[in-house]
Amino acid sequence: MGPYFADYKCNDAEITKHIIYNNQENMLNWLKPGDVLMVDREFRDALEHLQNFDFVTKMPHFLPHGQKQFTIAEANKTRLTMKIRWVVESANGRIKTWKIFGRVVPNAILKKVSDFVAIVCALINAYRPLFVADVTKDKVLGDNITVLVEETDKLQEYVEKLKDKTVKQLKWNHIDANDILNDFLKLTLSQLNDLTLGTYQIKQARNYTCEHLSKNGTFVAKNL
């Protein structure tokens, strides 16, 4: 489908509406009423139209005007959506690693873009490794996420209780690893992988730790 003009009238929402109302490439034959569609915030103006076709839409929340951060419920529901959408973004990222799609596509080849995308995707599917090689834990992870999405923020509740009990300004105190090592939560690498989206965030944790090391190699930890 496409190509579409690159102007303000052809945003994600307008393109989506054009696709569903004109059944571009038999898109409505692929979908059925009750299907859940995960979309970005850019599709907000198309939500009502998608729902007119009895599709269920899920989109990350917008931060309301004047509100500094999401409520716990809003944050959890947004995370729930993003945990699924990252696969789409990763797939798009792989396509953009090809030189022809890593920059603005010349107008001269617009008529062939769909063919080029199909060829690139076929090569990726044939020769690149799978995004998710192990799906044996998907059901368990899905069940855990469904339960945890209704959880409250225990840390926030703890801090709010501290504020209620004192009029003094709360201060962070330096702590020593020897004082908390016995009580500190210990997780296996497998548990860390389940909490994150795989190895990427775990690798980032190493960089985060290095950034916060002092010149003499110590890591400063604090608590309330």
C-alpha positions in Angstrom: 0.0 0.0 0.0 1.1 3.6 -0.5 3.2 5.5 -1.2 1.6 8.5 0.5 2.4 12.2 0.2 4.8 13.4 2.9 2.7 16.3 4.1 0.6 17.2 7.2 -2.5 15.7 5.7 -0.9 12.2 5.4 -0.1 11.6 9.1 -0.4 8.1 10.6 -4.0 8.6 11.6 -5.1 9.7 8.2 -3.2 6.9 6.4 -4.9 4.4 8.7 -8.3 5.7 8.0 -7.7 5.6 4.3 -6.5 2.0 4.6 -9.5 0.7 6.5 -12.2 2.6 4.7 -10.8 1.6 1.3 -9.8 -1.9 2.5 -6.3 -1.4 1.0 -4.7 -4.7 0.0 -7.7 -6.5 1.6 -6.6 -5.4 5.1 -10.0 -6.0 6.5 -9.8 -9.6 5.4 -6.8 -10.0 7.7 -8.5 -8.5 10.7 -11.8 -9.5 12.4 -14.0 -7.8 15.0 -12.5 -8.1 18.5 -8.9 -8.0 17.3 -6.7 -5.9 19.5 -4.7 -3.3 17.7 -1.6 -1.8 19.5 -0.9 1.7 18.2 1.3 4.7 19.0 0.1 8.0 20.2 0.3 9.3 16.6 -2.8 7.2 15.8 -5.0 8.9 18.4 -7.2 10.5 15.8 -7.9 7.1 14.2 -9.0 5.3 17.3 -12.7 6.1 16.9 -12.6 5.0 13.3 -10.9 1.7 14.2 -13.4 1.1 16.9 -16.2 1.6 14.4 -15.0 -1.6 12.8 -15.3 -3.3 16.2 -11.5 -3.4 16.7 -10.1 -3.0 20.3 -7.5 -0.3 20.4 -4.6 0.0 22.9 -2.5 3.1 23.0 0.0 4.6 25.5 -1.5 7.2 27.7 -1.0 10.9 27.2 0.2 13.0 30.2 -2.8 15.3 31.1 -2.1 19.0 31.0 -0.7 20.2 34.4 0.1 16.7 35.5 3.8 16.0 36.2 3.7 12.2 36.0 1.3 9.4 35.2 -0.7 7.8 37.9 0.3 4.2 38.8 -2.6 2.8 36.8 -1.8 5.0 33.8 1.9 4.1 33.9 1.2 0.4 34.3 -1.2 0.3 31.3 1.3 2.3 29.2 4.0 -0.2 30.1 1.7 -3.0 29.2 1.2 -1.6 25.7 4.9 -0.8 25.2 6.1 -4.2 26.2 4.2 -5.6 23.1 5.0 -2.7 20.7 8.8 -3.0 21.1 8.8 -6.0 18.7 7.3 -3.8 16.0 9.8 -1.1 16.5 12.6 -3.7 16.5 11.3 -5.0 13.1 11.2 -1.5 11.7 14.7 -0.9 13.0 16.0 -4.0 11.1 14.6 -2.7 7.8 16.3 0.7 8.4 19.7 -1.0 8.7 19.6 -1.5 5.0 21.2 1.4 3.2 18.3 2.1 0.9 15.9 2.6 3.8 18.3 4.2 6.2 17.8 7.5 4.5 15.2 9.5 2.6 14.0 7.3 -0.4 14.5 9.1 -3.7 11.3 10.0 -5.6 12.6 8.1 -8.7 12.1 4.7 -7.0 8.8 5.4 -5.2 6.9 3.0 -7.5 9.3 0.2 -6.6 9.5 0.8 -2.8 6.9 -1.9 -2.0 8.9 -4.4 -3.9 12.1 -3.4 -2.2 10.5 -3.7 1.2 9.2 -7.2 0.4 12.7 -8.2 -0.8 14.4 -6.8 2.3 11.9 -8.4 4.6 12.3 -11.8 2.8 16.1 -11.6 3.2 15.8 -10.7 6.9 13.4 -13.6 7.5 15.7 -16.0 5.7 19.1 -15.0 7.1 18.7 -12.9 10.3 18.2 -14.5 13.7 14.8 -14.4 15.3 13.9 -11.5 17.6 12.7 -13.8 20.2 14.2 -17.3 20.1 12.6 -18.7 23.2 8.8 -18.4 23.5 8.4 -21.2 26.1 7.9 -18.6 28.9 5.5 -16.4 27.1 2.3 -17.7 28.8 3.8 -17.4 32.2 5.2 -13.9 31.6 1.8 -12.8 30.1 0.0 -14.1 33.2 2.4 -12.3 35.5 2.1 -9.0 33.6 -1.7 -9.2 33.7 -1.6 -9.6 37.5 1.1 -7.0 38.1 -0.6 -4.3 36.0 -3.1 -3.9 38.8 -0.4 -3.6 41.4 0.2 -0.3 43.3 3.6 1.4 43.7 4.8 0.1 47.1 7.8 2.5 47.1 5.5 5.5 46.5 3.2 4.5 49.2 6.1 4.1 51.6 7.5 7.5 50.8 4.0 9.1 51.2 3.7 7.5 54.6 7.1 8.9 55.6 6.0 12.4 54.5 2.8 12.0 56.6 4.7 11.2 59.7 7.2 14.0 59.7 7.3 17.7 58.9 11.0 17.6 58.4 12.5 17.4 54.9 13.4 13.8 54.1 17.1 13.3 53.4 19.0 10.5 51.7 21.6 8.7 53.9 24.7 6.9 52.8 24.6 3.2 53.5 27.2 0.5 53.5 26.8 -2.7 51.5 27.7 -4.6 54.7 24.7 -3.2 56.4 22.1 -4.3 53.8 23.7 -7.3 52.0 21.8 -9.9 54.0 18.4 -8.2 53.4 19.0 -7.1 49.8 16.9 -8.9 47.2 19.0 -11.3 45.1 17.8 -12.2 41.6 19.1 -14.8 39.2 20.0 -13.8 35.6 16.9 -15.6 34.5 14.7 -13.6 36.8 16.4 -10.4 35.6 15.6 -11.4 32.0 12.0 -11.9 33.0 11.8 -8.4 34.6 13.4 -6.7 31.6 13.0 -7.1 27.9 15.9 -9.4 27.5 19.6 -8.8 27.6 19.6 -5.1 26.4 18.6 -3.5 29.7 20.9 -5.8 31.6 23.8 -4.7 29.4 22.8 -1.1 30.0 22.9 -1.7 33.7 26.7 -2.2 33.4 27.1 1.2 31.8 24.8 2.8 34.4 27.0 1.3 37.2 30.2 2.5 35.6 28.8 6.0 35.1 28.1 6.2 38.9 31.4 4.9 40.1 33.6 7.4 41.9 37.2 8.0 41.0 38.4 5.5 43.5 36.0 2.8 42.2 33.4 3.0 44.9 29.6 3.0 44.3 27.6 5.3 46.5 24.2 3.9 47.7 21.6 5.8 49.7 18.3 5.2 51.5 15.7 7.3 53.2 
